[in-house]
Amino acid sequence: SKSQYTNHVYNLEISTCDSCGDIALWSGNVLIYPVSGPAGQANKDMPHMVKSLFDEASSVFQTSPRAAAALLRLALQHLMMEVGQSGKNINTDINILIEKGLDPDIAKMMHSVRIIGNESVHPGVIDVNDEPYVAEIMFDLLNQIVEQIISRPKRHEKLWQKLPEDKRKEVENTIEKAKKK
């Protein structure tokens, strides 16, 4: 039997993203789902836990840039574990990656997220609630970090694996000889 209570929903639309195929829920011109932060969506290669924190930071950014900054710092900590570091001390993890050849620009971005995230929860020089653009930049930085240390190497490896094995071996042997010199 039909319920005596009927709820009508007005001004609600569902669309499909042309890029990823996921659904989007709109109320008028406002995107309700997925939650989109100041930097848009998380990089598609962002590890699950890191993405979860990124999305949570997006959802609280408008009401608390400070909370968003702290969550993005935590996301960086989880990212460190995803790339083989301990995750116990982000500063140490980044410095180990630098010793292993991490691009200095990426290291600076990582340290920026770490420092701003730390400062956001301690009284100090940076007050992200007074300057929310600082927290806003952190979303983009985290996406750039994932692009550099996960997405780009993944694309490079995919292309490398398309080359004939004998050609890959030849290049690898040349690289090994050059390292020994």
N, CA, C and O of each residue as an XYZ file, in Angstrom:
724
protein
N       0.834     -1.174      0.000
C       0.000      0.000      0.000
C       0.879      1.236      0.000
O       1.987      1.233      0.535
N       0.372      2.272     -0.599
C       1.107      3.524     -0.701
C       1.047      4.273      0.628
O      -0.014      4.389      1.241
N       2.204      4.779      1.063
C       2.289      5.509      2.315
C       1.488      6.798      2.216
O       1.411      7.419      1.156
N       0.888      7.194      3.350
C       0.127      8.436      3.338
C       1.040      9.655      3.320
O       0.602     10.769      3.031
N       2.325      9.430      3.632
C       3.293     10.524      3.609
C       4.119     10.435      2.336
O       4.732      9.407      2.050
N       4.129     11.485      1.601
C       4.923     11.546      0.386
C       5.826     12.758      0.472
O       5.368     13.879      0.694
N       7.101     12.521      0.295
C       8.066     13.621      0.292
C       8.419     13.959     -1.138
O       8.756     13.081     -1.932
N       8.340     15.205     -1.454
C       8.722     15.664     -2.782
C      10.060     16.370     -2.675
O      10.295     17.153     -1.754
N      10.908     16.093     -3.600
C      12.209     16.734     -3.635
C      12.240     17.620     -4.873
O      12.023     17.162     -5.995
N      12.512     18.890     -4.641
C      12.556     19.841     -5.736
C      13.979     20.347     -5.925
O      14.776     20.392     -4.988
N      14.270     20.719     -7.148
C      15.538     21.356     -7.450
C      16.739     20.455     -7.135
O      17.777     20.940     -6.685
N      16.598     19.158     -7.369
C      17.667     18.200     -7.140
C      17.955     17.500     -8.457
O      17.043     17.009     -9.122
N      19.225     17.456     -8.827
C      19.601     16.818    -10.082
C      20.754     15.861     -9.861
O      21.592     16.057     -8.981
N      20.776     14.820    -10.681
C      21.860     13.849    -10.669
C      22.501     13.886    -12.048
O      21.817     13.863    -13.071
N      23.824     13.945    -12.053
C      24.537     13.924    -13.328
C      25.658     12.898    -13.242
O      25.951     12.358    -12.175
N      26.265     12.647    -14.370
C      27.403     11.734    -14.441
C      28.610     12.526    -14.912
O      28.533     13.274    -15.886
N      29.730     12.355    -14.211
C      30.962     13.059    -14.563
C      31.491     12.521    -15.892
O      31.614     11.309    -16.073
N      31.802     13.424    -16.817
C      32.339     13.020    -18.116
C      33.734     12.409    -17.990
O      34.121     11.578    -18.812
N      34.483     12.810    -16.979
C      35.849     12.310    -16.821
C      35.911     10.923    -16.200
O      36.533     10.015    -16.750
N      35.245     10.762    -15.019
C      35.411      9.510    -14.275
C      34.192      8.591    -14.328
O      34.295      7.410    -13.996
N      33.033      9.122    -14.743
C      31.839      8.299    -14.824
C      31.053      8.191    -13.528
O      29.988      7.575    -13.505
N      31.566      8.785    -12.433
C      30.856      8.741    -11.159
C      29.663      9.688    -11.186
O      29.595     10.597    -12.013
N      28.715      9.460    -10.263
C      27.552     10.333    -10.204
C      27.856     11.577     -9.382
O      28.738     11.582     -8.523
N      27.108     12.621     -9.669
C      27.194     13.867     -8.906
C      25.765     14.272     -8.563
O      24.855     14.126     -9.379
N      25.583     14.774     -7.363
C      24.276     15.199     -6.889
C      24.299     16.706     -6.699
O      25.187     17.240     -6.033
N      23.320     17.392     -7.284
C      23.278     18.848     -7.278
C      21.986     19.347     -6.665
O      20.922     18.775     -6.901
N      22.071     20.406     -5.880
C      20.893     21.134     -5.412
C      21.013     22.517     -6.034
O      21.807     23.345     -5.588
N      20.221     22.754     -7.060
C      20.391     23.985     -7.823
C      21.742     23.946     -8.496
O      22.050     22.995     -9.215
N      22.551     24.964     -8.275
C      23.894     25.009     -8.856
C      24.973     24.605     -7.870
O      26.158     24.812     -8.131
N      24.578     24.025     -6.730
C      25.532     23.654     -5.690
C      25.773     22.146     -5.724
O      24.834     21.356     -5.626
N      27.037     21.758     -5.862
C      27.420     20.353     -5.834
C      27.329     19.854     -4.396
O      28.004     20.369     -3.504
N      26.480     18.835     -4.180
C      26.306     18.267     -2.844
C      27.176     17.029     -2.673
O      27.778     16.825     -1.618
N      27.241     16.206     -3.714
C      28.024     14.977     -3.670
C      28.642     14.756     -5.036
O      27.945     14.941     -6.034
N      29.903     14.372     -5.146
C      30.842     14.202     -4.048
C      31.259     15.556     -3.501
O      31.215     16.574     -4.192
N      31.668     15.535     -2.234
C      32.130     16.760     -1.611
C      33.395     17.190     -2.337
O      34.311     16.390     -2.531
N      33.439     18.421     -2.727
C      34.583     18.925     -3.470
C      35.228     20.061     -2.694
O      34.574     21.054     -2.376
N      36.476     19.918     -2.398
C      37.188     20.951     -1.650
C      37.655     22.062     -2.554
O      37.337     22.082     -3.743
N      38.398     22.973     -2.003
C      38.877     24.126     -2.763
C      39.749     23.725     -3.954
O      39.828     24.459     -4.939
N      40.396     22.576     -3.870
C      41.254     22.133     -4.966
C      40.549     21.092     -5.828
O      41.187     20.443     -6.657
N      39.242     20.926     -5.644
C      38.517     19.936     -6.428
C      38.672     18.551     -5.850
O      38.806     18.370     -4.640
N      38.649     17.583     -6.733
C      38.711     16.190     -6.322
C      40.148     15.756     -6.039
O      41.109     16.332     -6.550
N      40.256     14.737     -5.219
C      41.567     14.146     -4.936
C      42.103     13.477     -6.196
O      41.339     12.980     -7.023
N      43.410     13.471     -6.327
C      44.074     12.775     -7.420
C      43.574     11.333     -7.453
O      43.455     10.691     -6.409
N      43.283     10.824     -8.646
C      42.707      9.472     -8.773
C      43.638      8.376     -8.263
O      43.177      7.277     -7.954
N      44.921      8.648     -8.169
C      45.884      7.662     -7.667
C      46.153      7.798     -6.172
O      46.990      7.085     -5.617
N      45.441      8.716     -5.526
C      45.648      8.918     -4.100
C      45.218      7.654     -3.359
O      44.103      7.175     -3.568
N      46.074      7.103     -2.499
C      45.703      5.911     -1.738
C      44.424      6.137     -0.924
O      44.127      7.261     -0.517
N      43.683      5.067     -0.696
C      42.351      5.143     -0.097
C      42.304      5.942      1.207
O      41.479      6.845      1.341
N      43.163      5.629      2.157
C      43.123      6.319      3.450
C      43.471      7.792      3.300
O      42.874      8.645      3.957
N      44.425      8.086      2.448
C      44.831      9.468      2.192
C      43.670     10.227      1.559
O      43.385     11.364      1.935
N      43.002      9.594      0.597
C      41.853     10.213     -0.067
C      40.713     10.439      0.925
O      40.038     11.468      0.876
N      40.504      9.498      1.805
C      39.451      9.638      2.807
C      39.698     10.880      3.670
O      38.767     11.630      3.962
N      40.943     11.090      4.074
C      41.290     12.270      4.870
C      41.193     13.551      4.046
O      40.757     14.584      4.553
N      41.595     13.488      2.785
C      41.484     14.623      1.871
C      40.018     15.037      1.756
O      39.689     16.220      1.850
N      39.134     14.044      1.550
C      37.703     14.324      1.415
C      37.109     14.871      2.711
O      36.262     15.764      2.685
N      37.556     14.333      3.840
C      37.078     14.846      5.128
C      37.518     16.300      5.315
O      36.745     17.134      5.787
N      38.760     16.594      4.942
C      39.252     17.974      5.022
C      38.417     18.885      4.122
O      38.110     20.018      4.493
N      38.053     18.389      2.943
C      37.207     19.163      2.031
C      35.865     19.491      2.662
O      35.346     20.598      2.522
N      35.314     18.504      3.362
C      33.974     18.689      3.930
C      33.945     19.681      5.088
O      32.894     20.251      5.379
N      35.084     19.897      5.756
C      35.104     20.829      6.898
C      35.775     22.164      6.572
O      35.783     23.075      7.399
N      36.328     22.277      5.382
C      37.106     23.466      5.042
C      36.330     24.766      5.249
O      36.861     25.714      5.827
N      35.087     24.821      4.785
C      34.323     26.068      4.875
C      34.099     26.506      6.318
O      34.136     27.699      6.620
N      33.869     25.555      7.201
C      33.595     25.911      8.593
C      34.860     25.989      9.443
O      34.898     26.725     10.429
N      35.904     25.231      9.068
C      37.134     25.265      9.859
C      38.366     24.968      8.996
O      38.782     23.815      8.879
N      38.938     26.000      8.399
C      40.177     25.800      7.643
C      41.275     25.168      8.496
O      42.100     24.411      7.986
N      41.285     25.479      9.799
C      42.289     24.912     10.707
C      42.132     23.398     10.790
O      43.123     22.670     10.737
N      40.913     22.925     10.919
C      40.663     21.481     10.961
C      41.068     20.841      9.633
O      41.652     19.758      9.613
N      40.757     21.510      8.537
C      41.136     20.993      7.221
C      42.648     20.857      7.111
O      43.147     19.844      6.621
N      43.385     21.880      7.568
C      44.850     21.840      7.505
C      45.402     20.683      8.332
O      46.319     19.985      7.901
N      44.838     20.484      9.523
C      45.300     19.385     10.383
C      45.019     18.026      9.725
O      45.848     17.118      9.796
N      43.863     17.890      9.092
C      43.527     16.634      8.414
C      44.439     16.384      7.210
O      44.813     15.243      6.939
N      44.791     17.439      6.497
C      45.689     17.276      5.350
C      47.097     16.896      5.798
O      47.789     16.153      5.103
N      47.521     17.398      6.949
C      48.800     16.980      7.516
C      48.757     15.495      7.865
O      49.718     14.766      7.618
N      47.640     15.049      8.440
C      47.462     13.632      8.750
C      47.443     12.799      7.470
O      47.973     11.689      7.437
N      46.834     13.338      6.423
C      46.821     12.645      5.124
C      48.248     12.458      4.614
O      48.590     11.399      4.087
N      49.082     13.493      4.773
C      50.488     13.381      4.367
C      51.189     12.296      5.172
O      51.991     11.538      4.626
N      50.894     12.217      6.458
C      51.489     11.191      7.310
C      51.128      9.797      6.792
O      51.985      8.914      6.739
N      49.879      9.599      6.416
C      49.461      8.307      5.851
C      50.115      8.067      4.495
O      50.457      6.932      4.163
N      50.290      9.120      3.718
C      50.962      8.979      2.432
C      52.399      8.507      2.624
O      52.903      7.708      1.834
N      53.056      9.000      3.670
C      54.428      8.561      3.959
C      54.468      7.042      4.167
O      55.382      6.366      3.693
N      53.477      6.524      4.875
C      53.428      5.074      5.094
C      53.171      4.341      3.784
O      53.714      3.258      3.564
N      52.354      4.915      2.917
C      52.050      4.293      1.621
C      53.282      4.185      0.729
O      53.371      3.291     -0.112
N      54.232      5.102      0.916
C      55.440      5.064      0.086
C      56.622      4.440      0.823
O      57.778      4.652      0.458
N      56.314      3.667      1.866
C      57.334      2.853      2.515
C      58.027      3.466      3.707
O      59.000      2.895      4.197
N      57.574      4.596      4.191
C      58.185      5.210      5.361
C      57.400      4.821      6.616
O      56.328      4.222      6.527
N      57.939      5.163      7.767
C      57.318      4.718      9.021
C      56.020      5.449      9.338
O      55.095      4.858      9.896
N      55.942      6.735      8.986
C      54.764      7.526      9.328
C      54.785      8.042     10.751
O      53.866      8.749     11.165
N      55.825      7.700     11.513
C      55.899      8.136     12.913
C      56.369      9.576     13.036
O      55.908     10.312     13.909
N      57.282      9.979     12.168
C      57.803     11.337     12.194
C      57.905     11.800     10.744
O      58.795     11.374     10.008
N      56.994     12.669     10.346
C      56.936     13.086      8.938
C      58.233     13.769      8.511
O      58.712     13.547      7.399
N      58.795     14.582      9.372
C      60.044     15.267      9.050
C      61.131     14.251      8.704
O      61.813     14.386      7.688
N      61.288     13.244      9.544
C      62.286     12.199      9.297
C      61.974     11.449      8.008
O      62.869     11.178      7.207
N      60.698     11.115      7.813
C      60.293     10.388      6.597
C      60.647     11.173      5.339
O      61.181     10.611      4.383
N      60.351     12.471      5.338
C      60.660     13.303      4.171
C      62.167     13.356      3.959
O      62.638     13.243      2.827
N      62.920     13.526      5.033
C      64.377     13.600      4.902
C      64.979     12.299      4.380
O      65.952     12.332      3.627
N      64.421     11.166      4.766
C      64.873      9.877      4.223
C      64.592      9.824      2.725
O      65.427      9.365      1.945
N      63.410     10.297      2.327
C      63.073     10.321      0.896
C      64.003     11.253      0.123
O      64.353     10.971     -1.022
N      64.402     12.361      0.746
C      65.357     13.280      0.107
C      66.679     12.557     -0.126
O      67.271     12.670     -1.200
N      67.147     11.807      0.890
C      68.391     11.037      0.750
C      68.291     10.000     -0.364
O      69.293      9.655     -0.991
N      67.071      9.500     -0.607
C      66.856      8.509     -1.661
C      66.646      9.155     -3.031
O      66.426      8.459     -4.023
N      66.716     10.492     -3.083
C      66.630     11.163     -4.373
C      65.321     11.891     -4.646
O      65.050     12.243     -5.794
N      64.507     12.126     -3.629
C      63.269     12.863     -3.816
C      63.554     14.243     -4.390
O      64.468     14.932     -3.939
N      62.782     14.639     -5.369
C      62.915     15.963     -5.982
C      62.792     17.039     -4.901
O      61.853     17.001     -4.106
N      63.722     17.996     -4.858
C      63.683     19.041     -3.826
C      62.372     19.838     -3.799
O      61.915     20.227     -2.724
N      61.767     20.082     -4.953
C      60.490     20.813     -4.977
C      59.383     20.022     -4.291
O      58.550     20.598     -3.590
N      59.370     18.712     -4.489
C      58.365     17.867     -3.833
C      58.626     17.859     -2.327
O      57.693     17.910     -1.526
N      59.898     17.794     -1.954
C      60.254     17.831     -0.526
C      59.751     19.124      0.111
O      59.228     19.104      1.226
N      59.905     20.245     -0.589
C      59.421     21.525     -0.060
C      57.900     21.507      0.104
O      57.371     22.006      1.097
N      57.202     20.931     -0.876
C      55.738     20.839     -0.770
C      55.343     19.986      0.431
O      54.429     20.335      1.179
N      56.043     18.860      0.609
C      55.751     17.983      1.745
C      55.986     18.708      3.065
O      55.152     18.658      3.970
N      57.121     19.376      3.164
C      57.422     20.121      4.392
C      56.408     21.238      4.620
O      56.051     21.520      5.763
N      55.942     21.876      3.550
C      54.926     22.930      3.689
C      53.649     22.373      4.293
O      53.088     22.961      5.218
N      53.183     21.234      3.773
C      51.970     20.606      4.313
C      52.194     20.215      5.770
O      51.321     20.419      6.613
N      53.361     19.655      6.062
C      53.686     19.241      7.432
C      53.696     20.442      8.385
O      53.062     20.405      9.439
N      54.402     21.486      8.018
C      54.563     22.637      8.902
C      53.244     23.379      9.096
O      52.879     23.712     10.223
N      52.531     23.638      8.008
C      51.255     24.354      8.119
C      50.265     23.530      8.933
O      49.545     24.069      9.773
N      50.231     22.212      8.681
C      49.343     21.334      9.451
C      49.671     21.357     10.931
O      48.772     21.390     11.772
N      50.965     21.339     11.254
C      51.382     21.411     12.665
C      51.007     22.755     13.275
O      50.454     22.817     14.374
N      51.312     23.827     12.558
C      51.047     25.178     13.073
C      49.548     25.426     13.265
O      49.143     26.224     14.111
N      48.729     24.727     12.464
C      47.286     24.971     12.539
C      46.691     24.524     13.865
O      45.639     25.017     14.271
N      47.359     23.588     14.547
C      46.818     23.100     15.823
C      47.575     23.625     17.037
O      47.255     23.274     18.172
N      48.576     24.464     16.796
C      49.336     25.072     17.891
C      49.305     26.586     17.721
O      49.379     27.089     16.600
N      49.199     27.303     18.815
C      49.282     28.757     18.687
C      50.651     29.113     18.111
O      51.682     28.682     18.628
N      50.653     29.885     17.061
C      51.939     30.210     16.452
C      51.808     31.277     15.401
O      50.935     32.143     15.468
N      52.678     31.201     14.439
C      52.776     32.223     13.413
C      51.635     32.130     12.402
O      51.105     33.154     11.969
N      51.256     30.909     12.025
C      50.258     30.730     10.977
C      48.898     30.455     11.601
O      48.730     29.477     12.329
N      47.930     31.317     11.317
C      46.559     31.088     11.767
C      45.700     30.889     10.531
O      45.261     31.855      9.906
N      45.463     29.627     10.183
C      44.747     29.336      8.944
C      43.285     29.762      8.985
O      42.666     29.927      7.933
N      42.719     29.943     10.177
C      41.350     30.464     10.229
C      41.316     31.931      9.804
O      40.341     32.382      9.203
N      42.377     32.675     10.115
C      42.462     34.069      9.675
C      42.900     34.174      8.220
O      42.579     35.142      7.531
N      43.632     33.174      7.765
C      44.124     33.157      6.385
C      43.778     31.816      5.740
O      44.666     30.993      5.517
N      42.485     31.584      5.435
C      42.064     30.273      4.926
C      42.715     29.880      3.597
O      42.782     28.696      3.265
N      43.192     30.868      2.839
C      43.848     30.530      1.575
C      45.061     29.631      1.806
O      45.436     28.858      0.924
N      45.679     29.729      2.992
C      46.842     28.885      3.307
C      46.408     27.423      3.342
O      47.076     26.560      2.773
N      45.293     27.146      4.009
C      44.778     25.773      4.050
C      44.310     25.348      2.661
O      44.471     24.191      2.271
N      43.734     26.284      1.922
C      43.246     25.991      0.576
C      44.379     25.504     -0.324
O      44.205     24.570     -1.106
N      45.528     26.139     -0.206
C      46.695     25.759     -1.013
C      47.129     24.332     -0.696
O      47.642     23.631     -1.568
N      46.925     23.896      0.553
C      47.371     22.564      0.968
C      46.684     21.447      0.179
O      47.291     20.405     -0.066
N      45.430     21.652     -0.219
C      44.739     20.642     -1.030
C      45.491     20.426     -2.339
O      45.753     19.295     -2.748
N      45.829     21.532     -2.980
C      46.553     21.453     -4.244
C      47.933     20.835     -4.043
O      48.380     20.027     -4.857
N      48.608     21.215     -2.956
C      49.933     20.651     -2.684
C      49.866     19.132     -2.532
O      50.695     18.410     -3.086
N      48.877     18.652     -1.781
C      48.763     17.202     -1.579
C      48.502     16.493     -2.909
O      49.072     15.434     -3.173
N      47.644     17.074     -3.741
C      47.406     16.494     -5.066
C      48.688     16.487     -5.900
O      48.970     15.509     -6.591
N      49.462     17.569     -5.839
C      50.716     17.627     -6.592
C      51.721     16.586     -6.094
O      52.434     15.971     -6.887
N      51.768     16.396     -4.779
C      52.679     15.404     -4.202
C      52.325     14.011     -4.716
O      53.203     13.256     -5.133
N      51.039     13.674     -4.684
C      50.596     12.359     -5.180
C      50.907     12.228     -6.671
O      51.342     11.172     -7.129
N      50.684     13.297     -7.419
C      51.000     13.282     -8.854
C      52.466     12.943     -9.075
O      52.794     12.120     -9.930
N      53.355     13.578     -8.302
C      54.784     13.401     -8.500
C      55.318     12.056     -8.011
O      56.172     11.452     -8.661
N      54.816     11.585     -6.863
C      55.439     10.372     -6.310
C      54.658      9.085     -6.598
O      55.170      7.989     -6.374
N      53.412      9.214     -7.097
C      52.642      8.010     -7.418
C      52.198      7.993     -8.882
O      52.520      7.058     -9.615
N      51.462      9.020     -9.312
C      50.863      9.016    -10.655
C      51.909      9.019    -11.770
O      51.862      8.193    -12.681
N      52.849      9.955    -11.686
C      53.852     10.061    -12.749
C      54.694      8.787    -12.866
O      54.851      8.277    -13.976
N      55.248      8.247    -11.759
C      56.002      6.994    -11.886
C      55.143      5.844    -12.432
O      55.636      4.997    -13.177
N      53.870      5.821    -12.062
C      52.960      4.782    -12.549
C      52.806      4.872    -14.081
O      52.846      3.857    -14.776
N      52.632      6.097    -14.589
C      52.515      6.286    -16.045
C      53.820      5.931    -16.740
O      53.815      5.313    -17.804
N      54.942      6.325    -16.135
C      56.243      6.025    -16.735
C      56.461      4.515    -16.818
O      56.918      3.997    -17.837
N      56.125      3.816    -15.729
C      56.308      2.360    -15.707
C      55.405      1.677    -16.738
O      55.809      0.713    -17.388
N      54.200      2.180    -16.878
C      53.262      1.606    -17.861
C      53.835      1.730    -19.273
O      53.777      0.786    -20.060
N      54.387      2.897    -19.583
C      55.007      3.095    -20.887
C      56.245      2.213    -21.040
O      56.447      1.596    -22.086
N      57.076      2.156    -19.992
C      58.305      1.361    -20.020
C      57.992     -0.109    -20.309
O      58.694     -0.761    -21.082
N      56.939     -0.618    -19.684
C      56.580     -2.027    -19.860
C      56.048     -2.331    -21.261
O      55.991     -3.496    -21.656
N      55.667     -1.328    -21.999
C      55.206     -1.529    -23.377
C      56.368     -1.755    -24.345
O      56.179     -2.280    -25.443
N      57.566     -1.356    -23.930
C      58.735     -1.531    -24.799
C      59.137     -3.003    -24.840
O      58.903     -3.744    -23.885
N      59.734     -3.416    -25.935
C      60.205     -4.802    -26.021
C      61.219     -5.092    -24.915
O      62.041     -4.241    -24.576
N      61.153     -6.294    -24.360
C      62.001     -6.653    -23.227
C      63.484     -6.509    -23.552
O      64.249     -6.044    -22.708
N      63.912     -6.900    -24.760
C      65.331     -6.801    -25.103
C      65.803     -5.344    -25.120
O      66.944     -5.057    -24.758
N      64.932     -4.431    -25.538
C      65.290     -3.011    -25.546
C      65.387     -2.466    -24.118
O      66.275     -1.672    -23.809
N      64.473     -2.896    -23.257
C      64.518     -2.479    -21.853
C      65.804     -2.960    -21.200
O      66.467     -2.197    -20.497
N      66.163     -4.229    -21.429
C      67.391     -4.801    -20.844
C      68.622     -4.025    -21.305
O      69.531     -3.756    -20.520
N      68.637     -3.670    -22.586
C      69.762     -2.925    -23.138
C      69.924     -1.579    -22.412
O      71.031     -1.202    -22.030
N      68.817     -0.868    -22.231
C      68.847      0.426    -21.545
C      69.237      0.238    -20.086
O      70.052      0.999    -19.564
N      68.671     -0.761    -19.420
C      68.980     -1.023    -18.014
C      70.453     -1.350    -17.825
O      71.071     -0.897    -16.861
N      71.018     -2.131    -18.734
C      72.456     -2.459    -18.663
C      73.307     -1.202    -18.828
O      74.300     -1.033    -18.120
N      72.935     -0.328    -19.745
C      73.664      0.918    -19.967
C      73.610      1.788    -18.696
O      74.610      2.390    -18.307
N      72.450      1.845    -18.067
C      72.298      2.629    -16.835
C      73.162      2.051    -15.738
O      73.835      2.804    -15.033
N      73.167      0.725    -15.567
C      73.987      0.083    -14.532
C      75.478      0.353    -14.750
O      76.212      0.613    -13.797
N      75.919      0.291    -16.005
C      77.343      0.570    -16.301
C      77.679      2.009    -15.935
O      78.747      2.280    -15.384
N      76.771      2.933    -16.239
C      77.029      4.353    -15.938
C      77.084      4.589    -14.425
O      77.852      5.432    -13.962
N      76.287      3.861    -13.660
C      76.290      4.011    -12.201
C      77.615      3.559    -11.598
O      78.064      4.123    -10.599
N      78.233      2.565    -12.183
C      79.467      1.988    -11.645
C      80.676      2.883    -11.880
O      81.697      2.742    -11.207
N      80.564      3.804    -12.833
C      81.717      4.657    -13.160
C      81.979      5.657    -12.121
O      82.914      6.449    -12.247
